[in-house]
Amino acid sequence: MPQLNPAPWFAIFVFSWLIFLIIMPQKVLSFKFANEPTLHNVKKSKSESWSWPWL
């Protein structure tokens, strides 16, 4: 039964886990933090008082 021979399957298993644990986190983190929010034209809005005609 060729399924019981661990030589080719163990190498595939180890290689795939090395990809998932070493290469993939770097790729995912580069997409996660690529667009940091930046504040453009931060101005405090001037609040104007309302003129209430009945006061």
Buried (B, 14 or more C-beta within 10 A) or exposed (E): EEEEEEEEEEEEEEEEEEEEEEEEEEEEEEEEEEEEEEEEEEEEEEEEEEEEEEE
